[in-house]
Protein backbone atom coordinates (compact mmCIF):
# COMPACT_ATOMS: atom_id res chain seq x y z
CA UNK A 1 0.00 0.00 0.00
CA UNK A 2 0.88 3.66 -0.24
CA UNK A 3 2.73 5.46 2.57
CA UNK A 4 1.52 9.00 1.92
CA UNK A 5 -1.23 11.08 0.40
CA UNK A 6 0.96 11.75 -2.64
CA UNK A 7 1.56 8.06 -3.30
CA UNK A 8 -2.17 7.39 -3.05
CA UNK A 9 -2.95 10.30 -5.41
CA UNK A 10 -0.60 8.76 -7.96
CA UNK A 11 -2.66 5.55 -7.79
CA UNK A 12 -5.88 7.55 -8.12
CA UNK A 13 -4.46 9.32 -11.17
CA UNK A 14 -3.68 5.96 -12.77
CA UNK A 15 -7.34 4.92 -12.59
CA UNK A 16 -8.49 8.28 -13.96
CA UNK A 17 -10.21 9.58 -10.82
CA UNK A 18 -8.12 12.69 -10.09
CA UNK A 19 -9.09 16.01 -11.68
CA UNK A 20 -6.51 18.83 -11.65
CA UNK A 21 -8.26 22.22 -11.42
CA UNK A 22 -5.71 24.61 -12.92
CA UNK A 23 -8.01 27.60 -13.54
CA UNK A 24 -8.04 30.19 -10.75
CA UNK A 25 -10.64 29.43 -8.06
CA UNK A 26 -11.42 31.52 -4.98
CA UNK A 27 -11.01 30.01 -1.48
CA UNK A 28 -14.06 32.07 -0.49
CA UNK A 29 -17.08 29.81 -1.31
CA UNK A 30 -16.00 28.95 -4.86
CA UNK A 31 -14.01 25.78 -4.08
CA UNK A 32 -16.82 24.51 -1.85
CA UNK A 33 -19.55 25.29 -4.38
CA UNK A 34 -17.72 23.60 -7.24
CA UNK A 35 -17.10 20.52 -5.10
CA UNK A 36 -20.80 20.39 -4.23
CA UNK A 37 -21.80 20.58 -7.88
CA UNK A 38 -19.29 17.94 -9.03
CA UNK A 39 -20.24 15.70 -6.11
CA UNK A 40 -23.83 15.39 -7.35
CA UNK A 41 -22.54 12.80 -9.83
CA UNK A 42 -21.98 9.35 -8.33
CA UNK A 43 -18.35 8.32 -8.72
CA UNK A 44 -17.25 11.94 -9.12
CA UNK A 45 -13.45 12.48 -9.18
CA UNK A 46 -11.20 13.86 -6.49
CA UNK A 47 -10.50 17.57 -7.13
CA UNK A 48 -6.98 18.97 -6.71
CA UNK A 49 -7.14 22.79 -6.76
CA UNK A 50 -3.78 24.10 -7.96
CA UNK A 51 -4.46 27.81 -8.59
CA UNK A 52 -6.16 29.44 -5.61
CA UNK A 53 -6.83 33.16 -5.64
CA UNK A 54 -4.35 35.10 -3.52
CA UNK A 55 -1.98 32.15 -3.02
CA UNK A 56 1.14 30.81 -4.67
CA UNK A 57 0.78 27.68 -6.77
CA UNK A 58 3.04 26.02 -4.21
CA UNK A 59 -0.11 25.62 -2.07
CA UNK A 60 -2.80 23.18 -3.15
CA UNK A 61 -6.15 21.97 -1.77
CA UNK A 62 -7.66 18.52 -2.26
CA UNK A 63 -11.45 18.21 -2.09
CA UNK A 64 -13.68 15.16 -2.62
CA UNK A 65 -10.76 12.94 -1.66
CA UNK A 66 -12.93 9.82 -1.40
CA UNK A 67 -16.45 11.07 -2.14
CA UNK A 68 -18.55 8.44 -3.94
CA UNK A 69 -15.53 6.96 -5.72
CA UNK A 70 -15.80 3.26 -4.79
CA UNK A 71 -12.48 2.47 -6.45
CA UNK A 72 -10.71 5.28 -4.54
CA UNK A 73 -12.05 3.92 -1.27
CA UNK A 74 -10.83 0.46 -2.23
CA UNK A 75 -7.34 1.88 -2.91
CA UNK A 76 -7.44 3.74 0.41
CA UNK A 77 -8.14 0.47 2.24
CA UNK A 78 -5.72 -1.61 0.18
CA UNK A 79 -8.54 -3.61 -1.41
CA UNK A 80 -8.94 -4.75 -5.02
CA UNK A 81 -11.08 -2.51 -7.19
CA UNK A 82 -14.27 -3.99 -8.64
CA UNK A 83 -15.69 -5.42 -5.41
CA UNK A 84 -19.35 -5.04 -4.56
CA UNK A 85 -20.31 -2.92 -1.54
CA UNK A 86 -20.98 -6.03 0.54
CA UNK A 87 -17.64 -7.53 -0.49
CA UNK A 88 -15.87 -4.31 0.48
CA UNK A 89 -17.54 -4.35 3.88
CA UNK A 90 -16.55 -7.98 4.46
CA UNK A 91 -12.97 -7.36 3.34
CA UNK A 92 -12.73 -4.30 5.60
CA UNK A 93 -13.86 -6.43 8.54
CA UNK A 94 -10.94 -8.77 7.96
CA UNK A 95 -8.52 -5.86 7.76
CA UNK A 96 -9.79 -4.41 11.03
CA UNK A 97 -8.92 -7.62 12.87
CA UNK A 98 -5.20 -6.85 12.60
CA UNK A 99 -3.37 -4.27 14.70
CA UNK A 100 0.17 -2.99 14.30
CA UNK A 101 1.50 -0.22 16.61
CA UNK A 102 3.09 2.87 15.02
CA UNK A 103 6.85 3.07 14.53
CA UNK A 104 8.98 6.12 15.37
CA UNK A 105 11.38 7.15 12.61
CA UNK A 106 14.18 9.71 12.30
CA UNK A 107 12.52 13.17 12.43
CA UNK A 108 15.26 14.62 10.22
CA UNK A 109 14.19 12.44 7.29
CA UNK A 110 10.43 12.80 7.85
CA UNK A 111 8.73 14.68 4.97
CA UNK A 112 6.39 16.43 7.42
CA UNK A 113 9.43 18.24 8.89
CA UNK A 114 10.62 19.77 5.62
CA UNK A 115 9.35 23.14 6.91
CA UNK A 116 8.94 24.12 10.57
CA UNK A 117 7.53 27.37 11.97
CA UNK A 118 7.49 28.40 15.63
CA UNK A 119 6.23 31.31 17.72
CA UNK A 120 5.68 34.55 15.80
CA UNK A 121 6.35 32.76 12.50
CA UNK A 122 3.17 30.68 12.92
CA UNK A 123 0.37 31.71 10.56
CA UNK A 124 -2.24 29.11 9.72
CA UNK A 125 -3.60 31.32 6.92
CA UNK A 126 -0.34 30.66 5.13
CA UNK A 127 -2.47 27.86 3.70
CA UNK A 128 -5.45 28.52 1.36
CA UNK A 129 -8.08 27.68 3.97
CA UNK A 130 -11.56 27.56 2.41
CA UNK A 131 -14.81 29.08 3.51
CA UNK A 132 -17.29 26.54 2.20
CA UNK A 133 -20.85 27.77 2.83
CA UNK A 134 -22.26 31.33 2.78
CA UNK A 135 -23.34 31.29 6.45
CA UNK A 136 -20.26 29.53 7.84
CA UNK A 137 -18.82 31.35 10.83
CA UNK A 138 -15.41 31.55 9.18
CA UNK A 139 -12.73 29.65 7.31
CA UNK A 140 -12.38 26.01 8.30
CA UNK A 141 -8.85 24.64 8.31
CA UNK A 142 -9.84 21.31 9.82
CA UNK A 143 -12.41 19.21 7.96
CA UNK A 144 -10.59 16.29 6.27
CA UNK A 145 -8.32 16.06 9.28
CA UNK A 146 -7.07 13.89 12.10
CA UNK A 147 -6.85 15.42 15.58
CA UNK A 148 -4.38 13.68 17.90
CA UNK A 149 -4.79 13.72 21.69
CA UNK A 150 -3.62 11.53 24.56
CA UNK A 151 -5.43 10.20 27.62
CA UNK A 152 -3.47 11.60 30.60
CA UNK A 153 -4.21 8.52 32.72
CA UNK A 154 -3.71 5.61 30.31
CA UNK A 155 -1.39 7.29 27.82
CA UNK A 156 -3.50 5.95 24.93
CA UNK A 157 -3.31 8.13 21.80
CA UNK A 158 -6.55 8.89 19.97
CA UNK A 159 -7.07 9.98 16.37
CA UNK A 160 -10.39 11.70 15.71
CA UNK A 161 -11.94 13.85 13.00
CA UNK A 162 -13.39 17.17 14.20
CA UNK A 163 -14.01 20.53 12.56
CA UNK A 164 -11.63 23.42 13.27
CA UNK A 165 -12.36 27.06 12.44
CA UNK A 166 -9.54 29.58 12.10
CA UNK A 167 -9.66 32.12 14.95
CA UNK A 168 -6.42 33.96 14.25
CA UNK A 169 -2.97 33.43 12.80
CA UNK A 170 -2.04 31.12 15.68
CA UNK A 171 -5.46 30.03 16.96
CA UNK A 172 -7.93 27.43 15.69
CA UNK A 173 -11.18 26.17 17.16
CA UNK A 174 -11.36 22.84 18.97
CA UNK A 175 -15.01 21.81 18.55
CA UNK A 176 -15.74 18.22 19.68
CA UNK A 177 -19.17 16.62 20.03
CA UNK A 178 -20.22 15.35 23.49
CA UNK A 179 -18.89 11.90 24.34
CA UNK A 180 -16.10 11.89 21.76
CA UNK A 181 -12.61 10.84 22.87
CA UNK A 182 -10.87 14.18 22.32
CA UNK A 183 -13.42 15.88 24.58
CA UNK A 184 -12.90 13.27 27.29
CA UNK A 185 -9.12 13.67 27.01
CA UNK A 186 -9.34 17.46 27.06
CA UNK A 187 -11.49 17.48 30.19
CA UNK A 188 -9.22 14.96 31.92
CA UNK A 189 -6.20 17.22 31.37
CA UNK A 190 -8.12 20.25 32.64
CA UNK A 191 -9.19 18.42 35.79
CA UNK A 192 -5.47 18.03 36.49
CA UNK A 193 -5.11 21.80 35.95
CA UNK A 194 -2.94 21.19 32.91
CA UNK A 195 -3.35 22.21 29.26
CA UNK A 196 -4.32 19.53 26.75
CA UNK A 197 -1.66 18.82 24.13
CA UNK A 198 -3.10 18.64 20.62
CA UNK A 199 -1.71 17.87 17.18
CA UNK A 200 -3.88 18.36 14.09
CA UNK A 201 -3.12 16.78 10.72
CA UNK A 202 -4.58 18.88 7.91
CA UNK A 203 -2.87 17.16 5.00
CA UNK A 204 -3.86 13.62 5.85
CA UNK A 205 -3.61 10.39 3.90
CA UNK A 206 -7.00 8.73 3.33
CA UNK A 207 -6.33 5.75 5.58
CA UNK A 208 -5.80 7.89 8.69
CA UNK A 209 -8.86 9.92 7.70
CA UNK A 210 -10.88 6.70 7.47
CA UNK A 211 -9.90 5.37 10.89
CA UNK A 212 -10.03 8.82 12.51
CA UNK A 213 -13.70 9.14 11.57
CA UNK A 214 -14.68 5.95 13.40
CA UNK A 215 -15.27 4.91 16.99
CA UNK A 216 -12.75 2.37 18.27
CA UNK A 217 -12.12 1.04 21.81
CA UNK A 218 -10.84 3.84 24.01
CA UNK A 219 -7.88 1.71 25.13
CA UNK A 220 -6.49 1.08 21.63
CA UNK A 221 -5.05 3.76 19.35
CA UNK A 222 -6.40 4.22 15.84
CA UNK A 223 -2.78 4.13 14.71
CA UNK A 224 -2.81 0.38 15.44
CA UNK A 225 -5.89 -0.26 13.31
CA UNK A 226 -4.44 1.84 10.48
CA UNK A 227 -1.22 -0.19 10.69
CA UNK A 228 -3.23 -3.40 10.53
CA UNK A 229 -5.07 -2.25 7.42
CA UNK A 230 -1.84 -1.10 5.77
CA UNK A 231 -0.03 -4.27 6.75
CA UNK A 232 2.87 -2.38 8.34
CA UNK A 233 3.42 0.19 11.05
CA UNK A 234 2.38 3.79 10.46
CA UNK A 235 5.58 5.85 10.59
CA UNK A 236 5.46 8.66 13.14
CA UNK A 237 7.78 11.23 14.69
CA UNK A 238 7.65 12.84 18.11
CA UNK A 239 6.21 16.34 18.09
CA UNK A 240 8.46 19.37 18.34
CA UNK A 241 6.55 21.02 21.19
CA UNK A 242 4.33 18.16 22.42
CA UNK A 243 4.87 14.52 23.33
CA UNK A 244 2.40 13.40 20.66
CA UNK A 245 3.28 11.06 17.76
CA UNK A 246 2.56 12.75 14.41
CA UNK A 247 2.46 11.04 10.99
CA UNK A 248 5.88 11.29 9.34
CA UNK A 249 4.41 11.53 5.82
CA UNK A 250 1.65 14.07 6.53
CA UNK A 251 1.38 17.20 4.40
CA UNK A 252 0.50 19.71 7.16
CA UNK A 253 0.48 19.33 10.95
CA UNK A 254 0.04 21.85 13.74
CA UNK A 255 0.92 21.36 17.39
CA UNK A 256 -0.48 23.37 20.25
CA UNK A 257 -2.17 23.58 23.61
CA UNK A 258 -5.81 23.84 24.63
CA UNK A 259 -6.05 25.74 27.91
CA UNK A 260 -9.08 25.65 30.22
CA UNK A 261 -11.43 28.64 29.96
CA UNK A 262 -9.76 29.83 26.74
CA UNK A 263 -12.76 29.99 24.42
CA UNK A 264 -13.94 31.81 21.29
CA UNK A 265 -17.21 31.96 19.38
CA UNK A 266 -17.33 29.20 16.75
CA UNK A 267 -19.74 28.25 13.97
CA UNK A 268 -22.12 27.80 12.43
CA UNK A 269 -20.82 25.36 9.83
CA UNK A 270 -22.53 23.54 6.95
CA UNK A 271 -22.51 19.99 8.28
CA UNK A 272 -22.95 16.39 7.10
CA UNK A 273 -26.77 16.40 7.46
CA UNK A 274 -27.12 19.16 4.87
CA UNK A 275 -27.90 21.84 7.48
CA UNK A 276 -25.84 24.42 9.30
CA UNK A 277 -24.76 22.57 12.39
CA UNK A 278 -25.01 24.15 15.84
CA UNK A 279 -25.59 27.90 16.15
CA UNK A 280 -22.61 30.07 16.97
CA UNK A 281 -21.39 29.20 20.46
CA UNK A 282 -18.27 29.39 22.59
CA UNK A 283 -15.73 26.67 21.92
CA UNK A 284 -12.25 25.94 23.29
CA UNK A 285 -9.37 26.93 21.06
CA UNK A 286 -5.91 25.54 20.31
CA UNK A 287 -3.01 27.91 20.83
CA UNK A 288 -0.75 26.88 17.94
CA UNK A 289 2.91 26.63 18.90
CA UNK A 290 4.37 24.92 15.83
CA UNK A 291 3.46 24.28 12.18
CA UNK A 292 5.00 21.47 10.12
CA UNK A 293 4.53 21.15 6.37
CA UNK A 294 6.01 19.55 3.30
CA UNK A 295 7.28 21.48 0.32
CA UNK A 296 4.31 22.38 -1.91
CA UNK A 297 1.85 21.15 0.73
CA UNK A 298 -1.61 19.79 -0.01
CA UNK A 299 -4.39 20.83 2.37
CA UNK A 300 -7.08 18.13 2.56
CA UNK A 301 -10.62 19.51 2.87
CA UNK A 302 -13.93 17.70 3.26
CA UNK A 303 -17.18 19.29 2.15
CA UNK A 304 -20.02 18.41 4.49
CA UNK A 305 -23.33 18.42 2.60
CA UNK A 306 -26.37 16.39 1.63
CA UNK A 307 -25.84 13.10 -0.20
CA UNK A 308 -24.07 12.39 -2.49
CA UNK A 309 -22.00 15.60 -2.33
CA UNK A 310 -20.88 14.97 1.26
CA UNK A 311 -17.26 13.82 1.52
CA UNK A 312 -17.88 11.36 4.31
CA UNK A 313 -21.02 9.59 3.05
CA UNK A 314 -19.70 6.66 1.07
CA UNK A 315 -16.45 5.75 2.81
CA UNK A 316 -18.09 6.24 6.18
CA UNK A 317 -20.84 3.84 5.17
CA UNK A 318 -18.39 1.06 4.32
CA UNK A 319 -16.11 1.25 7.34
CA UNK A 320 -18.95 1.93 9.80
CA UNK A 321 -20.88 -1.07 8.46
CA UNK A 322 -17.81 -3.24 9.01
CA UNK A 323 -17.42 -1.93 12.56
CA UNK A 324 -21.08 -2.58 13.47
CA UNK A 325 -20.89 -6.11 12.05
CA UNK A 326 -17.74 -6.73 14.13
CA UNK A 327 -19.45 -5.40 17.26
CA UNK A 328 -22.34 -7.84 16.78
CA UNK A 329 -19.87 -10.69 16.25
CA UNK A 330 -17.98 -9.69 19.39
CA UNK A 331 -21.26 -9.88 21.31
CA UNK A 332 -21.72 -13.45 20.08
CA UNK A 333 -24.81 -12.81 17.98
CA UNK A 334 -25.26 -15.58 15.36
CA UNK A 335 -26.89 -15.42 11.96
CA UNK A 336 -25.74 -11.97 10.77
CA UNK A 337 -25.57 -12.01 6.97
CA UNK A 338 -24.92 -8.34 6.21
CA UNK A 339 -24.83 -4.82 7.68
CA UNK A 340 -25.22 -1.51 5.88
CA UNK A 341 -25.05 2.02 7.22
CA UNK A 342 -26.76 3.82 4.37
CA UNK A 343 -24.70 6.73 2.96
CA UNK A 344 -27.74 8.86 2.10
CA UNK A 345 -28.81 8.92 5.76
CA UNK A 346 -27.06 12.06 7.06
CA UNK A 347 -23.54 11.07 6.19
CA UNK A 348 -23.98 7.36 6.92
CA UNK A 349 -25.09 8.05 10.50
CA UNK A 350 -28.86 7.94 10.37
CA UNK A 351 -29.88 4.44 9.19
CA UNK A 352 -28.41 0.99 9.85
CA UNK A 353 -29.83 -2.12 8.17
CA UNK A 354 -28.97 -5.63 9.40
CA UNK A 355 -29.67 -8.72 7.30
CA UNK A 356 -30.02 -11.86 9.42
CA UNK A 357 -31.17 -15.45 9.56
CA UNK A 358 -33.70 -15.87 12.37
CA UNK A 359 -32.57 -18.79 14.54
CA UNK A 360 -34.59 -18.51 17.76
CA UNK A 361 -37.43 -16.63 19.44
CA UNK A 362 -36.51 -13.00 20.10
CA UNK A 363 -33.49 -13.12 17.79
CA UNK A 364 -34.50 -10.15 15.61
CA UNK A 365 -35.43 -7.87 18.55
CA UNK A 366 -32.12 -8.80 20.21
CA UNK A 367 -30.19 -7.84 17.09
CA UNK A 368 -32.04 -4.53 16.85
CA UNK A 369 -31.43 -3.58 20.49
CA UNK A 370 -27.74 -4.47 20.42
CA UNK A 371 -27.08 -2.83 17.05
CA UNK A 372 -28.72 0.36 18.29
CA UNK A 373 -26.33 0.70 21.23
CA UNK A 374 -23.14 -1.06 20.11
CA UNK A 375 -20.05 1.24 20.10
CA UNK A 376 -19.95 1.64 16.33
CA UNK A 377 -23.63 2.63 15.96
CA UNK A 378 -24.66 4.26 19.24
CA UNK A 379 -23.79 7.82 18.18
CA UNK A 380 -26.69 9.61 16.44
CA UNK A 381 -28.15 6.60 14.57
CA UNK A 382 -31.94 7.00 14.45
CA UNK A 383 -33.32 4.10 12.42
CA UNK A 384 -32.19 0.49 12.92
CA UNK A 385 -33.88 -1.98 10.59
CA UNK A 386 -33.67 -5.79 10.71
CA UNK A 387 -34.39 -7.74 7.51
CA UNK A 388 -33.96 -11.41 6.69
CA UNK A 389 -31.19 -13.08 4.72
CA UNK A 390 -33.18 -13.01 1.47
CA UNK A 391 -32.98 -9.18 1.52
CA UNK A 392 -29.83 -7.33 0.43
CA UNK A 393 -29.26 -4.60 3.05
CA UNK A 394 -27.43 -2.44 0.49
CA UNK A 395 -30.47 -2.43 -1.83
CA UNK A 396 -33.08 0.03 -0.55
CA UNK A 397 -35.68 -1.29 -2.97
CA UNK A 398 -35.47 -4.67 -1.23
CA UNK A 399 -35.37 -3.11 2.23
CA UNK A 400 -38.49 -1.04 1.56
CA UNK A 401 -40.20 -4.17 0.19
CA UNK A 402 -39.41 -6.00 3.45
CA UNK A 403 -40.65 -3.08 5.55
CA UNK A 404 -43.90 -3.01 3.56
CA UNK A 405 -44.59 -6.78 3.61
CA UNK A 406 -43.03 -8.04 6.86
CA UNK A 407 -43.35 -5.16 9.32
CA UNK A 408 -46.60 -4.49 11.19
CA UNK A 409 -45.89 -1.03 12.66
CA UNK A 410 -48.08 -1.41 15.75
CA UNK A 411 -46.23 -4.60 16.71
CA UNK A 412 -42.81 -4.26 15.13
CA UNK A 413 -41.52 -0.76 15.95
CA UNK A 414 -39.93 0.10 19.31
CA UNK A 415 -38.46 3.41 20.49
CA UNK A 416 -35.35 4.09 22.61
CA UNK A 417 -35.25 7.47 24.33
CA UNK A 418 -32.49 9.71 25.72
CA UNK A 419 -29.83 8.05 23.58
CA UNK A 420 -26.43 9.46 22.56
CA UNK A 421 -26.84 12.20 19.98
CA UNK A 422 -25.10 15.39 18.89
CA UNK A 423 -25.45 19.17 18.83
CA UNK A 424 -25.45 18.75 15.03
CA UNK A 425 -28.90 17.10 14.93
CA UNK A 426 -31.33 19.75 13.64
CA UNK A 427 -34.41 17.86 14.87
CA UNK A 428 -33.56 18.35 18.54
CA UNK A 429 -34.83 21.71 19.80
CA UNK A 430 -34.04 23.82 21.73
CA UNK A 431 -30.36 23.33 20.78
CA UNK A 432 -29.20 22.64 24.35
CA UNK A 433 -31.27 19.41 24.23
CA UNK A 434 -29.36 18.07 21.25
CA UNK A 435 -26.90 15.72 22.95
CA UNK A 436 -29.96 13.53 23.67
CA UNK A 437 -31.74 11.69 20.89
CA UNK A 438 -33.96 8.70 20.19
CA UNK A 439 -33.89 5.60 18.04
CA UNK A 440 -36.54 3.59 16.20
CA UNK A 441 -36.06 -0.19 16.05
CA UNK A 442 -37.89 -1.60 13.03
CA UNK A 443 -38.38 -5.35 12.77
CA UNK A 444 -38.91 -6.04 9.06
CA UNK A 445 -38.49 -9.79 9.48
CA UNK A 446 -41.26 -12.36 9.28
CA UNK A 447 -42.85 -12.90 12.69
CA UNK A 448 -40.85 -15.74 14.20
CA UNK A 449 -43.73 -17.48 15.97
CA UNK A 450 -45.62 -17.70 12.65
CA UNK A 451 -42.81 -18.63 10.27
CA UNK A 452 -44.56 -21.87 9.33
CA UNK A 453 -47.71 -20.09 8.17
CA UNK A 454 -46.26 -16.82 6.87
CA UNK A 455 -47.01 -16.20 3.18
CA UNK A 456 -44.46 -17.83 0.85
CA UNK A 457 -42.35 -15.51 -1.25
CA UNK A 458 -42.71 -15.91 -5.02
CA UNK A 459 -39.49 -16.61 -6.91
CA UNK A 460 -38.26 -18.28 -10.06
CA UNK A 461 -36.22 -21.47 -9.80
CA UNK A 462 -32.44 -21.61 -10.08
CA UNK A 463 -32.55 -23.86 -13.14
CA UNK A 464 -34.88 -21.43 -14.93
CA UNK A 465 -32.64 -18.50 -14.00
CA UNK A 466 -29.52 -20.29 -15.28
CA UNK A 467 -31.24 -21.33 -18.52
CA UNK A 468 -32.49 -17.84 -19.34
CA UNK A 469 -29.19 -16.24 -18.32
CA UNK A 470 -27.34 -18.43 -20.82
CA UNK A 471 -29.78 -17.36 -23.56
CA UNK A 472 -29.72 -13.67 -22.60
CA UNK A 473 -28.09 -12.36 -25.77
CA UNK A 474 -29.92 -14.92 -27.94
CA UNK A 475 -33.15 -13.43 -26.63
CA UNK A 476 -32.04 -10.02 -27.88
CA UNK A 477 -31.32 -8.51 -24.46
CA UNK A 478 -28.40 -6.17 -23.81
CA UNK A 479 -25.89 -6.25 -20.97
CA UNK A 480 -25.68 -8.92 -18.31
CA UNK A 481 -28.64 -10.66 -16.67
CA UNK A 482 -29.50 -9.25 -13.23
CA UNK A 483 -28.26 -11.01 -10.13
CA UNK A 484 -31.36 -12.19 -8.24
CA UNK A 485 -32.20 -14.62 -5.47
CA UNK A 486 -33.86 -17.85 -6.61
CA UNK A 487 -35.22 -21.10 -5.25
CA UNK A 488 -32.32 -23.53 -5.18
CA UNK A 489 -34.51 -26.52 -6.07
CA UNK A 490 -37.04 -26.98 -8.84
CA UNK A 491 -39.45 -28.76 -6.50
CA UNK A 492 -41.04 -25.78 -4.72
Buried (B, 14 or more C-beta within 10 A) or exposed (E): BBBBBBEBBEBBBEBEBBBBBEEEBBBBBBBBBBBBEBBEEEEBBBBBBBBBEEBEEEBBBBBBBBBBBBBBBBBBBBBEEEBEBBEBBBBBBEBBEEBBBBBEBEBEEBBBBEEEBEEEEBEBBBBBBBBBBEEBBBBBBBBBBBBBBBBBEEEBBBBBBBBBBBBEEBBBBBBBBBBBBBBBBBEBBBEEEEBBBBBBBBBBBBBBBBBBBBBBEBEBBBBBBBBBBBEEBBBBBEBBBBEBBBBBBBBBBBBBBBBBEBBBEBBBBBBBBBBBBBEEBEBBBBBBBBBBBBEBBBBBBBBBBBBBBBBBBBBBBBBBBBBBBBBBEEEEBEBBBBBBBBBBBBBBBBBBBBBBEBEEEEBBBBBBBBBBBBBBBBBBBBBBBBBBBBBBBBBBEBBEBBBEEBBEEEEBBBEBEEBBBBBBBBEBEEEEEBBBBEBBBBBBBBBBEEEEEBEEEEBEBBEEBEEBEEEBEEEEEEEEBEEEBBBEEEEE
